[in-house]
Amino acid sequence: MARSKGRATAEVNAGSMADIAFLLLIFFLVTTTIASDKGLSLTLPPEKDDAEEIDLKIKERNLFKVAINSADRLLVEGERMDDYTKIKDMLIEHVMNPGNNPELAENPQDAIVSFKTDRGTSYEIYINVLDQLQGAYYQIYADRAGIPVDEFRALNTSNPKERAIYDRGKGDIPMAISIAEPTNIGGK
């Protein structure tokens, strides 16, 4: 009788240990948060079925063209460029056109960036160039608001005072960056 009682106690203890382990597992699964990648926050165009056909005439001088091929070579305004960090200053000059140059944008509201890549373009150069393009617009907005770029980007637009600073900076200048469908020339 003692022998069967000992075996029953061992089975109960083993069962209790399994229950505790199972409860701990459930506890950690429920309380653990899993980090999710945010990716790029871009507004995607509507599906082709939903899109209206719009025949838009854009003057050539208002376009700022940036292209990257499958070998990660950069072409800006028809000229090869080895240093992508120069794009920011070039775009600011193109959009703002301080000297009223007839080859640059007529006005900031009409300026459009055309960004074209190849399917073989690396993510690294794509992100770096896109950062430069967006950074140019944020620099323009921050300069107009009279604050540093980091402060402008950190503005809380739900706060009325900060929203007023944001609106003063952005004004009527849209961040017009057109990201074209990648080509498949590079064969990747």
Salt bridges, closest charged atoms under 4 A:
ASP55 OD2 - LYS57 NZ 3.62
GLU60 OE2 - LYS65 NZ 2.30
ASP82 OD1 - ARG80 NH2 3.43
GLU106 OE2 - LYS59 NZ 2.94
ASP167 OD1 - ARG163 NE 3.15
GLU181 OE2 - ARG119 NH2 3.28
